[in-house]
Amino acid sequence: MMSPIAAGLIASVDLLCTVTLATPVNVPPVGAVEHLRIDGNSLRWCEGDCFRTRVVRFYEDTISLEHLDVVAGMKTIDTINRRTGQRVFMWTGRPDMERMIAYDCEVKPFSGFPPKKF
């Protein structure tokens, strides 16, 4: 089993990830872009407007994004290959709800997380 890399040893980045495949339905559509912010110091990540941050784990070849809003009986797997920039999101556990989305991600400078009011 691989061990995560410690905080502060990974660069903080933004990723612009373009959908290349979505099954079983084309949602989000191919060509749609998702904006991720990944902070290597706090080991947190967010997407879109960064309503909330979640835990991220870094491994030698992979970034693993944690999701907390999982439906009972479902498992979320969301990984980014650090060598190729390919992201794969899978939701598995119930055949009626399973899906897979593939992305190609482009690295951009880290834009930070929105400031907190308190």
Backbone torsions as a table, in degrees:
resi	resn	phi	psi	omega
1	MET	NA	134.6	-179.3
2	MET	-80.2	146.7	177.3
3	SER	-98.2	143.5	177.0
4	PRO	-64.8	153.9	175.4
5	ILE	-85.1	140.6	-174.8
6	ALA	-67.6	154.2	176.6
7	ALA	-57.9	147.2	177.4
8	GLY	86.1	-11.0	179.7
9	LEU	-98.5	0.2	-178.0
10	ILE	-122.1	140.4	178.1
11	ALA	-69.1	147.6	172.5
12	SER	-89.1	134.9	-175.3
13	VAL	-144.8	159.7	163.5
14	ASP	-100.5	147.7	174.3
15	LEU	-126.2	131.8	170.2
16	LEU	-103.9	110.7	-173.1
17	CYS	-109.2	120.6	-178.3
18	THR	-98.6	127.9	179.9
19	VAL	-66.1	128.6	177.0
20	THR	-111.3	-20.1	-179.4
21	LEU	-159.8	136.7	174.2
22	ALA	-139.9	119.5	-179.6
23	THR	-129.8	151.7	3.6
24	PRO	-81.3	-12.9	177.9
25	VAL	-116.7	156.4	-177.0
26	ASN	-82.4	60.3	179.2
27	VAL	-132.5	120.3	-6.7
28	PRO	-67.5	159.8	-176.2
29	PRO	-68.5	150.1	175.0
30	VAL	-55.5	134.0	-178.0
31	GLY	98.8	-17.2	177.3
32	ALA	-64.6	147.7	-178.2
33	VAL	-116.7	131.5	175.1
34	GLU	-112.3	136.3	-178.5
35	HIS	-102.0	119.1	176.9
36	LEU	-112.0	145.3	171.6
37	ARG	-120.6	126.0	-176.2
38	ILE	-125.4	120.6	-177.3
39	ASP	-105.1	109.5	-179.5
40	GLY	-71.1	-16.0	178.7
41	ASN	-83.6	-46.1	-178.5
42	SER	-90.7	-8.9	-176.2
43	LEU	56.2	46.5	178.0
44	ARG	-128.1	158.1	176.8
45	TRP	-144.2	160.5	174.5
46	CYS	-150.7	168.6	178.8
47	GLU	-133.8	157.1	177.2
48	GLY	60.2	-124.3	-178.2
49	ASP	-82.0	5.2	177.3
50	CYS	58.2	47.5	177.2
51	PHE	-57.8	-36.1	175.8
52	ARG	-149.9	155.0	176.1
53	THR	-103.0	156.5	-180.0
54	ARG	-133.6	170.5	-178.4
55	VAL	-75.6	138.8	172.9
56	VAL	-124.1	143.3	176.6
57	ARG	-122.8	136.3	-179.8
58	PHE	-108.9	133.8	173.8
59	TYR	-123.1	172.7	-176.0
60	GLU	-52.2	-46.6	-175.7
61	ASP	-112.2	-5.6	-169.8
62	THR	-137.9	146.7	168.4
63	ILE	-111.1	130.4	179.9
64	SER	-112.6	121.9	-178.5
65	LEU	-99.9	124.0	-178.7
66	GLU	-85.5	141.2	174.8
67	HIS	-122.9	137.7	-179.3
68	LEU	-106.6	-18.8	-175.1
69	ASP	-91.8	64.3	-175.7
70	VAL	-102.0	137.5	177.2
71	VAL	-74.8	145.2	179.6
72	ALA	-51.9	132.0	179.2
73	GLY	86.1	-2.8	-177.9
74	MET	-107.5	151.0	176.7
75	LYS	-126.4	133.7	178.2
76	THR	-105.7	131.1	173.8
77	ILE	-123.6	121.4	-177.6
78	ASP	-137.6	105.4	-175.8
79	THR	-129.1	153.0	175.8
80	ILE	-125.6	127.7	176.5
81	ASN	-78.0	119.2	-174.9
82	ARG	-71.5	-19.0	179.9
83	ARG	-87.5	-39.5	-174.6
84	THR	-101.4	-20.5	-175.7
85	GLY	80.5	8.6	179.7
86	GLN	-85.3	131.3	178.2
87	ARG	-110.0	139.1	175.1
88	VAL	-129.4	124.2	175.7
89	PHE	-111.9	125.3	178.1
90	MET	-129.1	138.0	175.5
91	TRP	-120.8	112.3	-173.3
92	THR	-129.9	164.0	174.8
93	GLY	129.7	-33.5	177.3
94	ARG	-131.1	118.8	-175.7
95	PRO	-53.8	-32.7	-178.3
96	ASP	-74.2	-12.1	-177.1
97	MET	-123.1	0.2	-176.3
98	GLU	-66.6	144.1	176.6
99	ARG	-156.7	159.6	177.2
100	MET	-141.4	135.4	177.3
101	ILE	-128.6	130.7	177.1
102	ALA	-111.5	145.5	-177.7
103	TYR	-137.7	155.3	163.7
104	ASP	-110.3	127.5	-174.8
105	CYS	-110.9	141.8	178.5
106	GLU	-114.9	132.1	-178.3
107	VAL	-81.1	135.2	175.7
108	LYS	-131.0	162.2	176.9
109	PRO	-60.0	145.0	-179.3
110	PHE	-65.9	125.0	-179.4
111	SER	-95.2	-3.2	179.0
112	GLY	81.0	172.2	176.5
113	PHE	-95.6	151.7	176.8
114	PRO	-59.3	147.9	179.4
115	PRO	-65.9	150.5	177.3
116	LYS	-92.6	146.2	178.1
117	LYS	-76.5	-30.1	177.9
118	PHE	-158.9	NA	NA
